[in-house]
Amino acid sequence: MRVPALATLRVVVSVLRAQLARILGTELPAGVDGVGGVTHDSRLVEPGFAFVAIPGFRRDGIEFVPEALRRGAALIVAERGLPPGVPAVVVPDARAALATLARAVFGEPSAEMSVYGVTGTNGKTTTSYALYSILATAHTPEKCGLMTTAEVLFGGERRTPARTTPEATEVQGTLRKMLDAGVEHAVLEVSSHGVALKRVTGTRFAGALFTNLTRDHLDLHGLMEEYYRAKRELFRWVDLRGPKLANADNLYGRRIAEEVPGVETFGVAEDADYRVEGARSARGGTAFLLRHPGGGLKVESPLLGGYNVENVAGAAALALALGVGEEALSRAVREMGQVPGRFERVVPGGRFGFEVIVDYAHTDVALEAALNVARGGADAGGGRVLCVFGAAGDRDVAKRPLMGRVASNLAESSIITTDDAYT
């Protein structure tokens, strides 16, 4: 069953004064004995909540303090002082405070389940789906959950997220709902925004995987080096004995393997710990042999495109490192369903004489990968490729001409239209 949006997330425990002071690292105002919840959205404040005033990109949370107080906020957490009489504390980093408070009020759910993080520029969602499918086959679907750009899955329901990595309250609240529903293994797609903006701070990860890094999100990070560091940070939050996998075919994946202890690699590279051999891609899907420390495994997937070899290989490598059996892994990948919005056939070919494919590609590298698959199919059938694409507003403008160049090279015709304006 699909739920239109993530339901209201209920608080699990109240945070009392002494614990609250430890979390925030400061003395509390007189009269504040604790909080019964936390939010950064003044519209969601309930009596007894802490309201965290986050300095946003367009509006400052301080502007919404009066509304939060009217709704019954017991404590205001901000990065600068407020007028006398306001029950407030000043912290150096409001986002970090929000994450720490969220973890506490939802009872630290990641401490009671295994959470696996997947990060990278391209392929995060598909890799997350593949890993979830493998774990669900190995452990039963009821014991597994998934949180991605496309949707959130657990307990037989599909929910729609607001962004790739939701705010800290939603991350912790959703993990708590998963835990209460019996989930033991959760796959979490982690964006660089999620790391840089402290949305996953405090989450305990039992394993992590890096797909690749190409130009994106420089409107937030400024430099590729800063973008890379945000991705790398995820690996520093993995449990000491938790498996960590990085793509050996990507320069930044190799850097992670060199800079973070205990990282293993996957890819076609000769020195990869989990090596892809004999990869084949056809209209029916992809297939390859995965050499691993325990032997070799034939992998067949219905996912189209050579780039999905990389995505499936990463998920398979992490699953093997977690101890998943080869039979369960092979069956899960062979039977996995369509990933929403990832080279998804919304109008299949056949009697119509054409097919319509939707793909999330929002970088030049991802657009090129998707169009190459479409190009191959069109060439085989003597057809054409028509590309409809756009670029998000208020984001990195330098990638727009790169995407245009890719479309002009691989499609007979392109229609450039609006994307999310972000204004």
C-alpha positions in Angstrom: 0.0 0.0 0.0 1.3 3.5 -0.9 1.0 6.2 1.7 1.1 9.7 0.1 3.6 11.2 2.4 5.5 10.2 5.6 3.0 10.1 8.4 3.4 12.2 11.5 6.3 10.9 13.5 5.5 10.5 17.2 8.0 11.0 20.0 9.1 7.9 21.9 10.8 9.4 25.0 10.9 12.7 26.8 14.3 14.1 27.4 14.7 15.3 30.9 16.6 18.4 32.1 19.9 16.7 33.0 20.2 14.7 29.7 19.0 17.8 27.8 21.8 19.9 29.3 24.4 17.2 28.4 23.1 17.0 24.8 23.2 20.7 24.3 26.4 21.3 26.3 25.0 24.2 28.2 22.8 25.1 31.3 19.1 25.3 30.7 16.9 28.3 31.5 15.0 28.1 34.8 11.7 26.3 34.5 12.7 24.0 31.7 12.5 20.5 33.1 12.8 18.7 29.8 11.2 18.4 26.4 8.7 16.0 24.9 9.7 16.4 21.3 11.8 18.4 18.9 11.3 20.1 15.5 12.8 22.8 13.3 9.4 23.5 11.7 7.3 25.9 13.8 4.1 24.6 12.3 4.8 21.2 13.9 5.5 22.4 17.4 3.4 20.8 20.1 3.2 21.9 23.8 6.5 20.9 25.5 8.6 20.6 22.3 12.0 22.1 21.7 12.1 24.3 18.6 15.5 24.5 16.9 15.9 27.7 14.9 18.0 26.7 12.0 19.6 29.5 9.9 18.3 28.5 6.5 19.4 29.4 3.0 16.5 31.8 2.5 14.9 32.3 5.9 16.3 32.2 9.4 14.5 30.0 11.9 14.7 32.8 14.4 11.9 34.5 12.5 9.6 31.7 13.5 10.3 31.7 17.3 7.1 33.7 18.1 5.0 31.1 16.3 6.8 28.3 18.1 6.2 29.9 21.5 2.5 30.5 20.7 2.2 26.8 19.9 3.7 25.9 23.3 7.4 25.4 22.7 9.2 24.7 26.1 12.7 25.5 24.8 14.2 27.4 21.9 17.6 26.3 20.6 19.4 28.9 18.5 22.8 30.0 17.3 22.3 33.5 18.8 20.7 35.0 21.8 17.0 35.9 22.2 15.3 38.5 24.2 15.0 38.1 28.0 12.1 36.0 29.1 12.4 33.6 26.1 13.3 30.0 27.3 16.3 29.7 25.1 19.8 28.3 24.9 22.6 29.3 22.4 24.5 26.5 20.6 27.4 26.8 18.1 25.6 24.5 15.5 21.8 24.4 15.5 21.7 21.6 12.9 24.0 19.4 15.0 21.8 20.1 18.0 18.7 19.1 16.0 20.3 15.8 15.0 21.4 15.0 18.5 18.0 15.9 20.0 16.2 13.9 17.4 18.2 10.8 18.1 17.4 11.2 21.8 13.7 11.7 21.6 13.3 8.8 19.2 15.2 6.5 21.5 18.4 6.1 19.4 16.8 3.6 16.9 20.0 2.9 15.0 21.6 1.4 18.1 19.0 -1.4 18.0 19.1 -2.2 14.2 21.6 -2.5 11.4 21.6 0.6 9.2 23.6 0.5 5.9 24.4 3.8 4.2 24.8 4.2 0.4 26.3 7.4 -1.0 27.8 8.8 -4.2 26.7 11.1 -7.1 25.1 8.6 -9.4 23.6 5.2 -8.7 22.7 5.6 -5.0 19.0 4.8 -5.4 19.4 1.8 -7.6 22.3 0.4 -5.5 20.1 0.9 -2.4 17.2 -0.9 -4.0 19.5 -3.8 -5.0 20.9 -4.1 -1.5 17.4 -3.9 0.0 16.2 -6.6 -2.3 19.1 -8.9 -1.4 18.6 -8.3 2.4 14.8 -8.8 2.1 15.4 -12.2 0.4 18.0 -13.2 2.9 16.1 -12.0 6.0 12.4 -11.8 4.9 10.9 -8.4 3.7 9.3 -7.8 7.1 12.7 -7.5 8.7 14.0 -5.0 6.1 13.4 -1.3 5.4 14.5 1.2 2.7 14.8 5.0 2.7 15.7 6.5 -0.7 15.0 9.5 -3.0 12.3 7.5 -4.7 10.4 6.1 -1.7 10.5 4.7 1.8 9.6 1.0 2.2 8.8 -1.0 5.3 5.9 -2.8 7.0 4.2 -3.4 3.6 3.8 0.3 2.9 5.4 2.7 0.5 5.9 6.3 1.6 7.0 9.3 -0.4 10.0 11.3 1.0 10.5 15.0 0.7 14.2 14.8 -0.3 17.0 12.3 -0.7 18.1 12.5 2.9 15.2 14.0 5.0 15.9 16.3 8.0 17.3 14.7 11.1 13.9 14.4 12.9 12.4 12.5 9.9 15.5 10.2 9.6 15.4 9.3 13.3 11.6 9.1 13.4 11.4 6.9 10.4 14.1 4.6 11.7 12.1 4.4 14.9 8.9 3.5 13.0 10.8 0.8 11.2 12.2 -0.6 14.4 8.7 -0.7 16.0 7.4 -2.5 12.9 10.0 -5.2 13.4 12.7 -4.0 10.9 16.2 -5.3 11.7 18.1 -4.2 8.6 17.6 -0.7 7.0 19.2 0.7 3.9 19.5 4.5 3.9 20.4 6.5 0.8 22.8 9.3 2.1 23.3 12.5 0.1 26.1 14.9 0.5 23.4 17.4 1.7 22.4 14.9 4.3 26.0 14.8 5.6 26.9 18.5 5.3 23.6 19.6 6.8 23.9 17.1 9.7 20.7 15.2 8.8 22.3 11.8 9.6 24.6 13.0 12.4 24.4 10.6 15.3 23.1 7.7 13.2 25.1 4.4 13.8 25.9 2.7 10.5 26.6 -1.0 10.3 28.1 -0.7 6.8 28.6 1.8 4.0 29.0 1.8 0.2 30.3 4.5 -2.1 29.2 4.4 -5.8 31.1 7.2 -7.5 31.7 11.0 -7.5 31.1 13.3 -10.5 30.3 17.0 -10.7 27.1 17.9 -8.7 25.9 20.0 -5.8 28.8 22.6 -6.1 26.2 25.2 -5.3 26.4 23.8 -1.7 30.0 22.6 -1.5 31.8 25.1 -3.7 34.6 22.7 -4.6 34.8 19.1 -5.7 37.2 18.5 -2.8 34.6 19.6 -0.3 31.9 17.5 -2.1 34.2 14.5 -1.8 34.9 15.1 1.9 31.2 15.2 2.6 30.8 11.8 1.0 33.8 10.3 2.8 32.5 11.4 6.1 29.9 8.7 6.0 32.6 6.0 6.3 33.8 7.5 9.6 30.5 6.8 11.2 30.5 3.0 10.4 30.9 0.6 13.3 34.5 -0.5 13.7 33.8 -4.0 12.3 31.2 -3.0 9.8 32.0 -3.6 6.1 32.9 -0.6 3.9 32.9 -0.8 0.1 34.1 1.8 -2.5 34.1 1.7 -6.3 37.6 1.0 -7.5 36.8 2.3 -11.0 36.3 5.8 -9.7 39.2 8.0 -8.7 37.4 9.2 -5.5 36.5 5.6 -4.6 40.2 4.8 -4.7 40.9 7.8 -2.5 38.3 6.6 0.1 40.0 3.1 0.1 43.4 4.8 0.7 42.3 7.3 3.3 39.8 5.3 5.4 41.0 2.1 7.2 39.2 -1.1 6.4 37.6 -0.1 3.1 37.3 -2.9 0.4 36.7 -2.2 -3.3 34.5 -3.5 -6.1 34.6 -2.9 -9.9 36.3 -4.1 -13.1 39.7 -3.0 -11.9 42.2 -5.8 -11.7 43.0 -5.0 -8.0 39.4 -4.8 -6.9 38.5 -7.0 -3.9 35.2 -7.8 -5.5 36.0 -7.9 -9.3 33.5 -7.8 -12.1 34.3 -10.0 -15.1 32.6 -10.6 -18.4 29.9 -8.0 -18.0 27.2 -8.2 -20.7 24.2 -5.8 -21.3 21.2 -6.5 -23.5 17.6 -5.6 -23.7 16.8 -8.3 -21.2 19.1 -6.9 -18.6 22.7 -7.4 -17.5 24.9 -10.3 -16.4 28.4 -10.6 -15.0 30.7 -12.8 -12.9 31.6 -11.4 -9.5 35.0 -12.6 -8.2 35.1 -12.3 -4.4 37.4 -13.5 -1.6 35.3 -16.7 -1.3 35.2 -17.6 -4.9 33.0 -16.5 -7.9 29.3 -15.8 -8.3 27.3 -15.4 -11.5 25.0 -12.4 -11.3 22.0 -11.8 -13.6 19.8 -8.7 -13.3 16.8 -7.4 -15.2 18.2 -3.8 -14.9 19.3 -2.3 -18.2 22.5 -0.6 -19.0 26.2 -1.1 -18.3 26.1 1.4 -15.4 23.7 -0.9 -13.6 26.4 -3.6 -13.6 28.3 -1.2 -11.3 25.3 -0.6 -9.1 24.4 -4.2 -8.7 28.0 -5.3 -8.2 28.4 -2.8 -5.3 25.2 -4.0 -3.6 26.3 -7.6 -4.1 29.7 -7.0 -2.7 28.4 -5.4 0.4 25.9 -8.2 0.9 28.6 -10.8 0.6 30.7 -8.9 3.1 27.7 -9.0 5.4 27.6 -12.8 5.1 24.6 -13.1 2.8 24.5 -16.5 1.0 25.2 -16.7 -2.7 21.9 -18.5 -3.5 19.8 -15.8 -1.8 21.9 -13.0 -3.4 21.6 -14.4 -6.9 17.8 -15.0 -6.6 17.2 -11.5 -5.2 19.0 -9.7 -7.9 17.5 -11.9 -10.6 14.0 -11.2 -9.4 14.3 -7.6 -8.3 11.7 -5.2 -9.6 11.9 -1.9 -11.5 13.4 1.0 -9.5 11.0 3.9 -9.7 12.3 6.7 -12.0 15.5 4.9 -12.9 15.3 4.0 -16.6 11.7 3.1 -15.9 9.6 2.1 -18.9 6.3 4.0 -18.3 5.1 3.2 -21.9 6.6 -0.1 -23.0 7.4 -0.7 -26.7 5.2 -2.9 -28.7 2.0 -2.1 -30.6 2.5 1.6 -30.1 5.7 1.6 -32.1 7.6 3.6 -29.4 8.4 3.5 -25.7 8.6 6.2 -23.0 11.3 6.0 -20.4 11.7 8.1 -17.3 15.1 8.5 -15.7 16.2 10.6 -12.7 19.5 11.6 -14.5 20.4 15.1 -13.3 24.1 15.3 -14.1 25.8 15.0 -17.4 27.4 11.7 -16.5 24.0 10.2 -15.5 22.3 11.6 -18.6 25.0 10.2 -20.9 24.6 6.8 -19.3 20.8 6.7 -19.7 20.9 8.1 -23.3 23.6 5.5 -24.3 21.2 2.7 -23.3 18.3 4.4 -25.2 20.6 5.0 -28.1 21.6 1.3 -28.3 17.9 0.3 -28.3 17.0 2.8 -30.9 19.9 1.9 -33.2 19.0 -1.8 -33.0 15.5 -1.1 -34.1 16.2 1.6 -36.6 14.6 4.2 -34.4 15.3 7.6 -32.9 15.9 9.1 -29.5 13.9 12.1 -28.3 15.2 13.6 -25.1 13.2 15.8 -22.7 15.3 17.2 -19.9 15.9 20.2 -17.6 18.1 21.4 -14.9 17.1 22.4 -11.4 17.0 26.1 -10.5 19.1 27.8 -7.9 21.7 25.0 -8.2 25.0 24.4 -9.9 24.7 26.2 -13.3 28.0 25.0 -14.7 26.6 21.5 -15.3 23.8 22.8 -17.6 25.9 23.2 -20.8 27.5 19.8 -20.1 24.1 18.2 -20.0 23.1 20.0 -23.2 26.2 18.8 -25.0 25.4 15.2 -24.0 21.8 15.4 -25.2 22.9 17.0 -28.5 25.4 14.2 -29.1 23.1 11.3 -28.3 19.5 12.3 -29.2 18.1 13.3 -32.6 15.9 15.9 -30.9 15.9 17.5 -27.4 13.2 19.5 -25.6 14.6 21.6 -22.7 12.0 22.3 -20.2 11.6 23.5 -16.6 12.8 21.4 -13.6 12.3 22.1 -9.9 12.8 25.8 -9.4 13.8 25.5 -5.8 12.6 29.0 -5.2 
